[in-house]
Amino acid sequence: MSKISRFTKKAVQLAKNAVGDRGEVAAPEGGGGFADYAVVSLHCLRVYLEKSYRETLDLLSEMPHILGEIGLEPADLPHHSTLVKWFDRIKTALWRVLLRLSAQLHDPSGHAVIDATFFDRENASKHYCRRTNYRVQTLKTTTLVDTESQAILDVHCTTEKRHDTQLGWQVARRNAGDLTSLAADKGYDWMELREKLREDGVRPLIKHREFRPIDHAHNARIDGPQYRQRAMCETVFSTIKRTLGDAVRARSWYGEFRELVLMCAVHNIKQAVKP
């Protein structure tokens, strides 16, 4: 079985679990619409292939065996504009469910690392930017990554200049029940964050900014194998940007966030189907 076949099979399975498989037929019948899991699967393939909507459908029309995994025939493929509209209609909560299910394909270690990177925001035209007051050119993306499997457990996106400590707590709080330890660099140095993590049973591996001798002592105690796994987050960022792209193409803020969540889910699925 080819790599894309393994990916498609797993993506369809997760899509059915995310939307709640009701035994629907993938292709529309009698004037009906496409099954939700079929649309989600097509979007997973779009990100996996790193192609535009139009190019993705053109490629899939030449891959009947891949479409067969979804339950579609080449003649069933929708117009690319239909796929665009469906992406806007699918709620963010469903993409988050897909991300969580994709993370569960990996055995969690309980040890995670948190870090942030920036993705470019591609714009249609300068006229569109002026009309919509579209000034921020990057999207700050904070991810929580399992250090052993390199699976992305959670993601947060913002265009605002919020401090890493605030974003770190927001992401960690949602996942505290599944974590044993959390590593982060000095950008997340905040005593309240450490205290909140300890209250939830999570050991904070966050280095102090070194202003006093005691800060050096704290950092020497933290510096160990688990903290040095912090580089796994940068490895994941590099993999996503190299294989799935370093920019989001959706015009709306909600579309950009959904696209990044989908990219993280696709990354997890790709990691799970490696031979």
C-alpha positions in Angstrom: 0.0 0.0 0.0 1.4 3.4 -1.0 2.0 6.2 1.5 -0.8 8.3 0.2 -3.2 5.3 0.4 -2.2 4.7 4.0 -2.7 8.4 4.8 -6.1 8.6 3.1 -7.4 5.5 4.8 -6.4 6.8 8.2 -7.8 10.3 7.4 -11.1 8.9 6.4 -11.3 6.8 9.6 -10.6 9.9 11.8 -13.0 12.1 9.7 -15.8 9.6 10.3 -15.1 9.5 14.0 -14.9 13.3 14.2 -18.3 13.9 12.5 -20.0 10.9 14.0 -20.3 8.2 11.3 -24.0 7.8 10.4 -23.4 5.4 7.6 -23.9 8.1 5.0 -22.9 7.6 1.4 -20.0 9.8 0.5 -21.3 11.1 -2.8 -24.6 13.1 -3.1 -27.6 11.1 -4.0 -30.9 12.5 -5.3 -29.9 16.1 -5.0 -28.3 15.7 -1.5 -24.9 16.9 -0.4 -21.6 15.2 0.2 -21.2 13.4 3.5 -19.3 15.5 6.0 -16.5 12.9 6.4 -15.9 12.9 2.7 -15.5 16.7 2.6 -13.1 16.6 5.7 -11.1 13.8 4.0 -10.8 15.9 0.8 -9.4 18.8 2.8 -6.9 16.6 4.6 -5.7 15.4 1.2 -5.5 19.1 0.0 -3.2 19.9 2.8 -1.2 16.7 2.5 -0.6 17.3 -1.2 0.2 21.0 -0.6 -1.9 22.1 -3.6 -4.6 24.6 -4.3 -8.2 23.6 -4.3 -8.3 23.4 -8.1 -5.0 21.5 -8.4 -6.0 19.0 -5.7 -9.2 18.1 -7.5 -7.3 17.8 -10.8 -4.8 15.4 -9.2 -7.5 13.3 -7.4 -9.4 12.9 -10.6 -6.5 10.9 -11.8 -6.3 8.8 -8.6 -9.5 6.6 -8.6 -7.9 4.2 -6.0 -7.4 7.1 -3.6 -11.0 8.4 -4.1 -12.2 4.8 -3.6 -10.9 5.0 0.0 -13.3 7.9 0.6 -16.1 6.3 -1.3 -16.1 8.6 -4.3 -15.7 8.2 -8.1 -13.8 10.8 -10.2 -17.2 11.9 -11.6 -18.4 12.7 -8.1 -15.7 15.3 -7.3 -17.2 18.7 -6.5 -16.3 22.0 -8.2 -13.3 23.6 -6.4 -15.5 26.6 -5.3 -17.8 24.1 -3.5 -14.9 22.8 -1.6 -13.9 26.3 -0.6 -17.4 27.1 0.7 -17.5 23.8 2.7 -14.2 24.7 4.4 -15.8 28.0 5.6 -18.9 26.2 6.8 -17.2 23.5 8.9 -17.0 24.6 12.5 -13.7 25.1 14.3 -14.8 22.6 16.9 -14.8 19.8 14.4 -11.2 20.5 13.3 -10.2 20.5 16.9 -11.8 17.1 17.4 -9.9 15.9 14.4 -6.7 17.2 15.9 -7.3 15.5 19.2 -8.2 12.2 17.5 -5.0 12.4 15.3 -2.9 12.9 18.4 -4.5 9.8 19.9 -2.9 7.8 17.1 0.3 8.1 19.0 1.2 6.7 22.5 1.3 9.7 24.8 4.4 10.0 27.0 3.0 12.6 29.3 6.0 14.8 28.7 5.4 17.8 26.5 7.0 20.9 25.3 5.4 24.3 24.3 6.8 26.9 22.0 5.7 29.4 19.4 6.5 30.2 15.7 5.1 32.4 13.0 3.3 31.6 9.8 2.9 34.1 7.0 -0.5 35.3 5.9 -0.8 35.3 2.1 -3.1 38.0 0.8 -5.1 38.1 -2.4 -4.4 41.7 -3.3 -3.4 45.1 -1.8 -7.0 46.2 -2.4 -8.3 43.4 -0.2 -5.8 44.3 2.5 -7.0 47.9 2.5 -10.6 47.1 2.4 -10.5 44.7 5.3 -7.8 46.5 7.4 -5.6 43.4 6.9 -2.4 44.7 8.4 -0.8 41.9 10.4 1.3 39.8 8.1 2.1 36.9 10.4 0.2 34.6 12.6 1.7 33.6 16.0 1.1 29.9 16.5 1.7 28.2 19.9 1.8 24.4 19.9 2.0 21.8 22.6 4.1 18.8 21.3 4.6 15.3 22.8 8.4 15.0 23.1 8.6 11.2 22.2 6.1 10.9 19.4 6.4 14.5 18.1 2.6 14.6 17.9 0.9 17.9 18.2 -1.5 17.8 21.2 -2.9 21.3 20.9 -2.5 24.6 19.0 -3.3 28.2 19.6 -3.2 31.1 17.0 -3.3 34.8 17.4 -2.6 38.0 15.5 -2.3 40.0 18.8 0.9 40.7 20.7 0.1 38.6 23.7 2.9 37.4 25.9 4.1 33.8 25.8 3.3 33.2 29.4 -0.4 34.0 28.9 -0.7 31.8 25.8 1.3 29.1 27.5 -1.1 28.8 30.4 -4.2 28.9 28.1 -2.8 25.9 26.1 -1.4 24.0 29.1 -4.7 24.4 31.1 -6.7 22.6 28.4 -4.3 19.6 28.5 -3.0 19.5 32.1 -4.9 16.3 32.9 -2.8 14.4 30.3 0.6 15.8 31.2 3.3 14.8 33.7 5.8 17.6 32.8 5.9 20.6 30.6 9.2 22.1 29.2 9.5 25.6 27.8 12.2 28.2 27.3 12.8 31.4 29.2 10.1 33.2 27.3 7.6 31.4 29.5 9.3 32.4 32.8 6.4 33.3 35.1 6.1 32.1 38.6 2.3 32.0 38.5 2.5 29.7 35.5 4.8 27.3 37.4 2.5 27.4 40.4 -0.6 26.7 38.3 1.1 23.8 36.6 2.1 22.3 40.0 -1.5 22.6 41.2 -2.6 20.5 38.3 0.0 17.9 38.9 2.3 19.0 36.1 6.1 19.4 36.7 7.2 22.7 35.1 10.5 22.5 33.3 10.8 26.2 32.6 14.1 28.0 33.0 14.4 31.3 34.9 15.8 34.4 33.4 19.1 34.8 35.2 19.1 38.0 37.3 20.3 36.5 40.7 22.6 33.6 41.7 19.5 31.6 42.8 18.2 31.7 39.2 21.4 30.0 38.0 20.9 27.3 40.7 17.3 26.7 39.6 18.3 26.4 35.9 21.1 23.9 36.8 18.5 21.7 38.5 16.2 21.8 35.6 18.8 21.1 32.9 18.3 17.4 32.2 17.3 15.0 29.4 13.6 15.9 29.6 14.3 19.6 29.3 16.7 19.1 26.4 13.9 17.5 24.5 12.5 21.0 24.1 14.1 21.1 20.7 11.4 18.6 19.5 9.0 21.5 19.1 11.3 23.3 16.7 11.8 20.0 14.8 8.0 19.8 14.4 7.8 23.4 13.2 10.5 22.7 10.7 8.8 19.6 9.4 5.4 21.3 9.0 6.9 24.3 7.1 9.0 22.1 4.9 6.3 19.6 4.0 3.0 21.4 4.4 4.0 25.1 3.8 5.0 28.1 5.9 2.0 30.2 5.1 -1.8 30.1 5.4 -3.9 31.0 2.4 -7.4 31.6 3.9 -8.5 35.2 3.9 -10.5 35.3 7.0 -9.1 35.0 10.5 -11.3 32.0 11.3 -10.3 30.3 8.1 -6.6 30.8 8.9 -7.0 29.3 12.3 -8.9 26.3 10.9 -6.2 25.8 8.3 -3.5 25.7 10.9 -5.4 23.2 13.0 -5.9 21.1 10.0 -2.2 21.3 9.1 -1.4 20.0 12.6 -3.8 17.1 12.3 -2.4 16.2 8.9 1.1 16.2 10.5 0.0 13.8 13.2 -1.6 11.5 10.6 1.6 11.5 8.5 3.7 10.7 11.5 1.3 7.8 12.4 1.4 6.2 8.9 5.2 6.2 8.5 6.4 2.8 7.4 
